[in-house]
Amino acid sequence: MHSLPGDRPTGNRHQTRSVVLGSNGMIATSQPLASAAGLEVLQNGGNAIDAAVTAAAVLGVVEPSMTGVGGDLFALVFDVATNTLRGLNASGRSAFSATPDAFVAHNLTRIPDTGVLSITVPGAVDGWCELLAAFGTIPLSDAIAPAIEYAANGYAVSEIISGQWRTSEAKLAADPLAAATFLSGGHAPRPGEIFRNPRLAATLATIAAEGRGGFYEGRIARAIAANLRQRGGLLDERDFAAHRADWVQPISTTYREHEIHELPPNTQGFVALEMLNILEGFDVRSMGHNSAEFLHLFVEAKRIAFADRAAYLADPDDVPAPVLAALVSKEYAAERRKAIDRTRAAGEYAAGATAGVAAGGLTEAKRNHSGLDRGDTVYLTAADRRGNVVSLIQSLFGSFGSGIVAGETGIVLQNRGSMFTLTPGHPNRIAPHKRPAHTLVPAFVMKDGAPYFSFGVMGGEHQAQGHAQVLVNLIDFGMNVQAAGEAARIHHADDVIEVERGVPAAAREELARKGHRVVDGSGVFGGYQGILRDSTTGVLMGGSDPRKDGLAIGY
């Protein structure tokens, strides 16, 4: 008989897997082949950053609906040599020709969700190069060698990935090059079927030989630009040549004596911090895990933070430093907390005015993108014996991104441009050479001045919600690194609370009485990976979400 989580010897009803332990190194990714490739790097003497880049490149081959060289990357890196935490923003920008008038000329009133006009410059390759240049010990050619091998010789497609691929068959079939690349025999690969992408293997081989220049300034950039020009796109060779990733200062708050670090705009990191600041004012532990009382407060905190997300999230140049500082402050959270009615769901919260800046609503973005990126992302984390730790996230945004494969490159390009708005006066309005509002956020927790917990949750606008739930599980409810990410979660969007099966029926009924719309959730909860370091023993503890095909493995 199939055992239930509570029937395991540990008796922990919140987890179906044991915590993975290791003392020398660990990696957790959303796909076993990527975890294995990263582990091999660690065992051969490479560091956490080497392993992370290797795994990220492999994920771009074996999870093609989620990520690839046509997408973006963000990372948080703890460097033990300098005892510092650094952030990397390797997200791409719009074309220099991407003005609002360019879209009006196409008779558009909003940015398309997919297709050639939704594409921004891919930032992932530059991200790999920056990470290795700053912290790596192996060359790029070695780091992406396993990815080249899988692209050229093939890999067996796993069950969950096959299912995700199948949901995008119509999208891929609409583009002849995408269909030729990803729909062998006219359909998505079935579980266990071998899939190859020889054109992508050739592209990766060029990157291995020529580095970032081979992608952004060489034949690959020329091939992508030429293909997009034929399709009526906006990107050209100048846009690729001008792209650069940026090292940034992480933003942070404290939550019950833990230092929570996220990335600043254009990511939604401040949203997770604002939610935690609001929740910190309540005795969450006494309410009980996934109780109606806690979930009600959680959803109200989310609504408040997401109102600010809609108003302020944009290219970092368009988010004034005083505004960002206010959004993550304890004082601002205390003021916003006053608006919560503990007995009744609010109809809507307005964005707060911060640092003398009046907030503007972005109903267009809320309407168009609430369900666009439900889990089409990969997250990974790695730690090595020296003490280096990396938290990395990489994505195409929607499943198979824009649905456009560029020429003979084998690359599917992201649709991050769809996150822009055409609303006049909004900070996220599209403009030349500008980064769009972004859902991707890696997370990192320090405790007593040392690395404690590196983690991430995939799934578009669920990411900030997932971060807050995982941290509450870990800190307030005392769960281990596996249970904290595996325990039943909720997802709030469009004034509906989607809940997983593990949320008690009594809690669902009470939420409904408080005025919430509650439905069964499916496919909106992304996935989770995490590594926690025991400060006493130095033992690394890994967790991996069964919502994906993921694997945490150490040695």
N, C-alpha and C positions, 0 to 999 in steps of 0.2 A: 504494500500500500504506500502511496506517495505520502511522505511525511510533511507536516506543516512546520513553519518556522519555529513555533513554540515547542515542537517535539524534538528539536535538536538537543544533543547532550548539554549545550550551554543553557537551554531553556529561554533564550532571548527571542521574544516574539517579534522583534523589530528587524531581524536579519536572517537571511537564508545562507549566508556564507560566513566563514570565520575571518577574523582579522588576520591579514598576512603580516608576518614578522620577518625582519632582517636586521643585521647589525652592520653590514658593509655598504649596502646600496639598495635602492628600491625605485621602481617605476610603476606608474598606474596609468593606463590609457584605455580608450574605448574599444580596442580591438587586440586580440591576443598576438597577432603577428607583429604589430607595432611594439607591444610590450616586450616580446621576445627579442626583437632587434635592439631595443634600447638596453635591455638587460645585458646582452652580449657586449655592448659598448662599455658598460660599467665593469663587467668582469674582465675586460681586456685592458683596464686601466684608465678609460676615459672618465670624464666627470659628468655631473648631472646635466650640464648644458649640452655637451656632446650627445648624450643619450636622448635628450629631449628633441634636439634637431633631427636626429636619426629617426626617432619615432614619429615626429610630425611629418616628415617626408614620406614615410611608409603609409601613414594614415591617408595622405593625399592620393595614394594609389588604391588602397584596399577599401576605403570608404569614400568613393568618388562623389556620392550625392551630398556629402557633408563638407568636404574640404578638398584642397588641392593647391597647386601653384597659381591658380587663377583667383585665389581668395586673399583674405587678410589675416593678420596675426597680432596678438598682444601677449605680453609676458611680464611677470614679476620675477626678479632674480635676486636671491640672497647670495652675496659673494662673501665667503668666509674670510678671504684674505684681507678685505677692508672692513668687514663687519657692517656692510651696508646693504640695504634693499633698494634696488633700482627697477624702474618701470620702462618698458619698451612699447611704443606705439608704432606698429608697423602696418597701419591701415592706409589704404590708398585714397587718392583725391580724385575729384571730378576733372573733366577735361578743361583746358583753358578756354575752350569755346562753349562751355556749358553755362550759358546765361539763361535767365527765365524766358527771354525772348526766343531763344532757340527752341524751347518747348512750345511756346505759343505758336511759333511758325508751323509746328506739327499739329495744330489745333488741339493741344492737350491742356487740360486744366489741373492735372496732377501728374507726378512722375509715374511711368508705368512700373508695375511690380516686376515684370520680367522683360526679356528682349533686349535689343541692342542699346536702347536709351537708358537702361537701368544699370549699365556697366560703369564701374570706376576702376582706376588703375589697381592691379593686384599688388598687395604689399608683402605677401608671405615670404617670397624668395629673399627680398631685402632683409626681412626679419631674421631669417636663418643666418644670413651673412653677418649681420650686426651682432647676433648672439655669439657666434663663433669667434668673430674678431675681438670682442670684448672679453670673453670668458672661456672660449673653447680651447681644447688641446689637440684636436684633430682637424685636418683640412675638410673643406666642404665636400670634396670628391669622395672622401671616406664616409662622411656622414650620410650622404644620400645614395651610396652604393646599394644598400638593401632595397631601396625604393626602385632603383633602376632595374634590379634583378626581378622584382615582382611585376613591374610593368612589362618587361620584355618577355619573361618566361611564364608569367601567369600565377594565379593563386586561386584557391577554392573559396568561393563566395559563401559567407556564413548566412545563417537563417534570417537574423534580424535585418542585416544589410540587404539581402535579397528582397525582403518584403518592402523595405523603404525604396529600393530601386524600382520595384514594380509599380508603386504609386506614382512614379514620374514618367511612366512609359509614354503617355500622350504628350507631355511637355517635350521629351526628347525626340519623339517622332516628328514634331513640328519643324525641327531643324535638320536638314539632310546630313550635315556633318556630325551633329550630335547623335543622330540615329545610327550612322555608320560606325561611330566610335563606341557607343554604349548599349546598342540594341542588336547584338549579334543574333541573327535569325529572326529579327523583328520583335524580340521580347527581352525583358530583363533577365539576367542570369538566374537560374534556379539554385536553390541551396545545394552546395557541393559542386556546382559547375565551375569549370576553370575559366577565368576571364583574363584576357591580355589587352594591353594598350600599347602596342609597339611605337606609335607616334609619340606618345608621352614619354616612353623610354628614351627615344632619340632626343627629345627636348631636355629631359633631365641629364642626359649625357653631355649635352652642350653646356648646361649650367655647371656640371661637375668640372668640365674642362676650362670654362671661361669665367666662372664666377658670376656675380651679379651683373657685370657688364654684358655678359652673353645673353642675359634675359632682358635687361632694360635698355640696352644700347646696341645690341647686335641683331642677328637674324631673327630671333624670336620676337622682339619688339616690332621689327619691320613686318614680319608675317602677320602678327595680330593686328597691327594698325592697318595694313592693306586690306585684310579681310573685313574689318569693321567699317572701313571707308566704303567698300562695295555695298555694305548693308545699310548705309546711311547713318552710321554711328558718329559719335563726336570725338572719341579718343584718337590721337595720332602719335607719331614717334616722339614729338616734343614732350607729350604728357608722360611717357614712360621714362625718358631721359631725365626729367626733372624730379622724379619721385625720390624721396628719402624718408627712411624711418627716423623717429625721434626718441631719444632717451628722455624720460620725464620723471618728475618727482611724484611718487605715489601720494594719494590722499588717505587720511586715516581718521578713526575715532577710537574710543575705548568702549568696550562692552563688558561690564562686570570684571574689570581688571585685566582684560585681554585687549591687545592692540590689534585692531582690524584694519588691514590695508587693502585698498582698491586702487584702480587707475582713474585719473581725472578725465573729464570730457576730452575727446568726443565719445568716451564710453559712459555707460550708465552706472559706474561705480558709486557715485554719490547717492544714488537711489537706495542701494542696499545699506549704506551708512546711515542715511536719514531714517530708514525703517527701524534699524537697530536702536538709534538714539531715542526714537519715540517709544519703542517697546521697553527700553530700559527703565522707564518710569513706572512700570507695572511689576507686581510680584508674579511673574510668569510661572515660576516653579510651583507655586501653591495651587495654580489653576489646573495643572495636570496636562500631560501631553495630548494634543489634538482634542482638548475639551472645547465645547462650544464657546465658553468664556474666552479662552485664549484665541481661538480661530477668529472670533469676531473682532477682537482687538488687532490681530494680525492683519486682517483684511482692511480695517479702517486705516491702519498705519500705511499699508500698501497704497490705498487710494490717495492718501495725502501726498506720499512721496512721488507717485506716478503723475499727479497733477503738476508737480514741480518738474518732473521729467519732461512732460509734454511742453512745458513753457520754456525751459532753459537748456535742454540738452542739444548740443551743437558742436561744431568745430571749436577747438580750444581757443582760437583767436576771437571767438564771438561769445565766450563765457567769461565775463570780467572776474578777476581774482577775488574781489570782495564778495561777489555773488556766490561763488563756489565755497568760500570760507563760511559764509552764513548758512548755506544749505547743509553743511555737515557739522554745524555747531550744536552744542547741548542747549544753548539758549533758544535757538530757533526751534529745536525739537520740542522743548518745553512749552513754547507758545502754541505750536501746531497741535500738540497733544490735547490742549484745552478744548478743541473742537469735537473731540470724540465723545459720542454718547454711548455709554457702556451697555445700554439696554436696547439700542435700535440702530439699524444700518442707516448711514447717511445716503441721501440721494446722490450727492456729488460734492466734492471739495474743490474750491478754487485754488489755483496756484498762489503761493505766498509771495508778497513783495519783499525783496531782500536788498539790503545795502542801497536803498533808495531807488532800486530798479523796479518798475512796475511789470508784473508778469503778464504775458500774453498767452492765450490758449492755443492749442494746436489740435483742434478736433479732427482736422484732415488726417494727420499722422495717426491719431488714435484709431480712427475708423479704418484706415487702409492697411495698417500694419499689425493690428492686434493678433492676427493669427498667421502671419506670413512666415515667421521663423519659429516653428514649434519644437524644433530639436535638431535642426540641420547644422550641427556644429560638432567639433571634436574638442575635448579638453584632455590634457595630460599633465602629470606632475612627476618630477624625478628628484631624488636626493642621493648624494654620494657619501662615501666614508669620511671625506674631508670636512663635510658640513655645508657644502653648497646645495642649494635647493632652488628649483625653478617651477613656476606655475604658469602654464602656457595654454592659450586657447586660439583656435584657428577655424575659419569657416568660409563658406560660399554664400551665406545668408539663407536664401530659400533652397529647397532641395534641387540639386544641380544648378544652383545659382540662377543666372539669366537664361539658362537653357541653350546658350550659344557656345558652340565649340569653334575656336578660331582657326581657320585654315587647316593645315596639316600638322598642327602642333600637338593635337590630342588634349589640349587644355580646355576645360569648361570654365567660363568666366563668371565671376560673382555678379550679384544684382544689388550691391550695397547702395547704389545710387538711388534706389527706390525709397530709401529712408529720408531723402531730402523732401522739402515741401516747396511749393510755389507761392505760399502765403506771404504777401508783402509785409516787411517789417519784422518777420520772425527770424531769430538768430540762425535757424536751420534752413533758411531759404537757400536754394541752390545758387551757386556763384562759381566763377572760374577757379580752378585749382584749389578746391575746398574739400575738407573731410566731412562726410555726412555724420549725423547722429548714429551711434553704434550700439548694438546690443551686447557685444562681446566684453566679458569681464572676468579675468582671472582674479583669485583672491589669495590672501596670505595673512596669517595670524602670528604675531610675536607675543611672547609671554616672558616677563622678567628679563627683557632685553635680548632674548634668544629666539631663533626660529622655533615655532611650535606646530603649526598646522598649515599646510599648503593644499588648496582645494579649489574646485570649480564645479559649477552646475551648468550643463548645456541647456539650450532651449529658448533662444530669443528673449522675449520679455519675461519669461519664467526665471531667467538667470538671477536677477536681483531678488526675486521672491524666494528662489531656491537657496541662495546664500544665507538669507535671514533664517529660513527654517532649519538649515543644517547647523548653523551656529547656535540657535536656541536649543536644538536637540543635544548638541555637544556640551554646551556650557550650562544651560538651565536644567536640562533633564538627564545629564550625566551619561549620555550614550557614548559608546566607543566609536572609533573612526569608520567602521563598517555600518553599524546601526544608524549613525547620524545621517548618512546619505541614503540608506535604504528604506528607512521608516516612511510610512505613508505620508504623502504631501498633498497640499491643495494648490490650486492655481486660480487666480482671480483675473478675469478679463471681461470687458464688455458687460460689467455688472452681473456676471455669473461666477459662482464659485464651483469649479470643477474639483471633485474629490476622488481620491483613490479608494479602493475597497477597504483598506485598513482603517479608514476614518470611521469611528463608531456611529451606528445608526442614530443613537440618542443625540450625538453632537449635531448631526445633519438636521434632525428634526428641530432642535433648539435654534440653530442658525436660521432656519426657515421662519420660525416664530419671531425672530429679531428682524425679519424683513429681507433676508438674503435669498437670492435664487440659487439653489444648490442642485447640481446635476452630477451624474457619473462622469469621471474624467477618463480620457483615453488618448495616449500619444502626445500629451502636452507637457510632460514632466521631464523631458530631456534625459539627462544622465548625469552621473556624479563620479568623480575620482578624488581621492584624498590621501595624503601622507601626513601622519602625525609623529612627532619625535618626542619620546619619553625623556624629559629633562634630567631624570636621575640616572637612568641606565644608558641613554643614548640610542636605545633600540628604536628602529623605524617601524611604524605600524601603518599598513596600507589597507584602504577600502576601495571597492569598485562596485558600481551600480549594476544590479541584474536587469535594469531597464534597458541596458545596452549589452553588447557582446564583450564588455570590458574585462580587463585582467590587471590586478595588482600583483606584482611579483618582486621578491627581493632575494638577497643571498647573504 
